[in-house]
Amino acid sequence: LEFILTTRQEQVKLLDRFSTSNKSLTGTLYLTATHLLFIDSSQRETWILHHHIAAVEKLPLTTSGCPLVIQCKNFRIVHFVVPRERDCHDIYNSLLQLSRTAKYEELYAFSYNPKQNESEQVKGWQLIDLAEEYKRMGVPNSNWQLSDANRDYKICETYPKELYVPRTASKPIIVGSSKFRSKGRFPVLSYYHKNKEAAICRCSQPLSGFSARCLEDEHMLQAISKANPSNRYMYVMDTRPKLNAMANRAAGKGYENEDNYSNIRFQFVGIENIHVMRSSLQKLLEVSGTKGLSVNDFLSGLENSGWLRHIKAVLDAAVFLVKAIAVESASVLVHCSDGWDRTSQVCSLGALLLDSYYRTIRGFMVLIEKDWISFGHKFSDRCCQLDGDPKEISPVFTQFLESVWNLTEQFPQAFEYNEAFLLQIHEHVHSCQFGNFLGNCQKEREELKLKEKTYSLWPFLLDEQKRYQNPLYNPDFSPELTLLEPNTVSFNFKFWRNMYHQFDRSMHPRQSVFNLIMNMSEQNKQLEQDIKELEVPIIATAVFIVLF
Amino acid sequence: MEFSELIKTATVENVLLSCAGLPAVKGTLCITSHHLLLSSCPGGDGQAGTVELWLLIRNVDAVEKRLANSSGTITLRCKDLKVLQLEIPGMEECLNIASSIEVRFWVGSEPGPSHARVQRLAGESGRLQWLEAPPILWGSPSSGCPPSLAPQAMLRSSQPLTGPNRKRCREDETLLGTVLDEGERGFIIDTRSAQAAKQARMTGGGTEPKSSYPQWRRLHRPLERGRPLQESFIKLVDACNDTAINMDRWLNRLESCRWLSHVKAALSTACLAAQCMDREEANVLVHGAEGTDTTLLVTALAQVILDPSCRTLVGFQGLLEREWIEAGHPFHLRCARSAYSHARLKQEAPLFLLFLDCVWQLSRQFPFSLEFSECLLLTLFDNAYASAYGTFLCNNEKERCLCKVKENTHSLWAWLNQPGERKKYLNPLYLPNALVIWPSVEPQSIQLWQGLFFRWIRSSQYLDEAWAEIQRKVGSGLVQQINKKHQNWVCVCHLENNDWLLRFQPVQGQT
């Protein structure tokens, strides 16, 4: 609170960044410990969480006042005009301080109090149970077992404690393999396909350099291929462009040499690294934020940003993975450099295409908990939760959500959840209001005692799941383990207007089909209820008449 | 000469038909005066053959033939953008079929009464009549405006013939003067750039000089027309058909064909015209050069935006009849060739398609405000380019009179409006909306019309199923059931704040 130099500022103007008429709303701006609040003259409120602020910029003084532009991580951009420069400067400095956090304990999640008692809080955290999820997939079984090798995070700090590995992979093999893998992230099970008996496994790059080998690692891969009785060949997918992987060899890292590993087929799929993705998004936002944009500038900007090319690359990789499993019944080992960005994207999208459970609301939560949270996608670094290295920021998870959105557009009846669900998850990945996405790995989360000090997002989303239901969802569309086969031809990828312009109301269709259908289903349910209630007095009256 | 005399080979057996996204079919190919038929069964007497293809020969935009050994392949690129391949055993048969089709569409390109002979399709009912739409000179949307607004008029014309010597015409000045009261201001929207309008003076055309029309304010909004527009269409279709291209190349080609820019420009100009009337409460005159192309695009679109009565199925047909057909859009010249033709371009330009695309954009942004569905727009596109009906024949009313189109052909509207057929073209989500529908014209809001440009390229099965589900859900099935089951209670739907609400109330007279 000591950062807040001014708590209330009147006569502030809020400009619409796309309106051609330069209309503005006048109102009062408030700064609280957690939010910036703007209330306009018709009492409409705009709330902005300090954690959502990505950048604050003070523009040169104009005749109407001092403009202040706030860019948010959820792609909201607000443009205020503060009458006096001094006040503007105070707000600017306060926001700079408020939007920067040095310690986890200062994040909103640690002060957020949704009025739940302790047992509700505990129950909320137990809602998603990964052991239960592996059981659902069909492991442990005769080929796969739960390993306690990482019980104390000794072998790999960024992996969860519970890891599933082939039964034939002994502890020395695990330990040996982990020493040959970047950050100790040795090959483990990510998804098991019951019907095909094939597995998606994940790891980081091998420390192969130009010639190094590791027998334990070779055995580990052999164990994975032997754990699949349907096909003894397995694929190793390096999700990086070949050039990047080769460059890594010079640093003692690299990729698997097909000669050293028996029965593997090695494949590069060419997804770019976090730095390319960061600058791609930056370019995309620059284009989409331009006022009075022409169609050609938009399309050439979209092309130059490369954003849709990257989304297509991610989905293409997932399609490749899924084909290996569904068509050839082959197991696939996926890795990138450290195995927490591109690997998470490809493994989770692959599972989503293979297993319709992940296309339900609860299943999607499980998928995120499994492939993203538990396997150590660095949410804190990638989403810049704490003031840190800007080079670590990257929209990897956003790309995952966008890939899913593209699938929902192609298969309108296959998903139980709608766009609003994806947007809400994106909102909370950055809000730091709930504990789920805080930190970079499970070990860190345990140390922070998140389950005691913060709340889980999922029960809150389930409570309001009506808002997130796709009214067109048809559970019979894809029974269990039905494959989704998306068409990844270029023209099927569209700019996600509702993500990047969620808050630019003037740009949206004025009428929403989904809302209409949801309202109607809702009202139909209500009607049935009403009828039941109304029938009672009618029958009662009839009985009354008959009796007397 | 009758076309049937030009048919050298009328039927060929064992022809393999393939079309992207569909399984190939083998059958008997038959060529008649107007159609190309392919039946999958050999078709003996009394045995009904399954007709797999019933293609109007006029729908063929380009024919390519490739011969190999003793057989040949004919690729038919159609005006509705579908591409068919016929594998024909026998080199001679292949050449004969190809030349019959080619001859047919050369004969067909001659304007004249030969068009008028139109085949009746199976299942067509005999009850056909022309939709009578009175010719309206001023497209005034006043009928649909809320009564509080003073009715404004939208006028259209061609360019004034001022010429290089800045000629004046008292009668024209008086005519435009009568539209405005004293002190009132009007807007002239010229669909050419100021430069182009000035250049038109050299060839006898021009634009209204401020000095002679002091009450009118001129605004230039250049819209693409003619050959560049046709080329834009060709390039777009070309890019859409290249499904193997990578993302960068796709976006690059989408940009360089400029089609979406033309959509945005047309919508923006129509919004401007609508704004002049609705917000400035002024009269508007729209013209380009001839007043038969971009002019109609703007006036017709502005009416859809402003006037709810143009957004019904019947009202939209009336609008097309009035603002496109009777207003003399030269359909015969503009739609002679579609995007595949390699013939030298003459007067082709897809202005009507651009209009349909803009209406589709409106339907995406206001899914409840148009009574008709995408299906109608697609049917209109198909029929404007090749039709069994007379509605889009010829270039203007005079030609249609000379060709006796009304006497000799059937009307598309009559066909569409038959009870059984009509249902296909209705939007199940339609809710009459008395308001002006202002679209967003930001590039982020303008989409490529997938239903048209990818119709024959990608499977739309999942989207179609979803649409059927919407229809089923909204078809008030439950509401009706409830009403049936509980006869004392009635369920009513009404609109409040742009939201559908259902209310349950006792039938009047009951307690």
Interface residues (C-beta under 8 A of the other chain):
Chain A: F18 S288 L293 S294 V295 N296 D297 F298 L299 S300 L302 E303 G306 L308 R309 K312 Q410 F411 P412 Q413 A414 P471 L472 N474 N487 V489 S490 F491 N492 F493 K494 F495 R497 Y500 H501 S506 M507 H508 P509 R510 Q511 S512 V513 L516 I517 N519 M520 S521 Q523 N524 L527 E528 D530 I531 L534 E535 I538
Chain B: C240 T243 I245 N246 M247 D248 R249 W250 L251 N252 L254 E255 R258 L260 S261 V263 K264 R364 Q365 F366 P367 F368 S369 L429 I437 S440 E442 P443 Q444 S445 I446 Q447 L448 Q450 F454 R458 S459 Y462 L463 E465 A466 E469 I470 K473 V474 L478 V479 I482 H486 N488 W489 C491 N498 D499 W500 L501 L502 F504
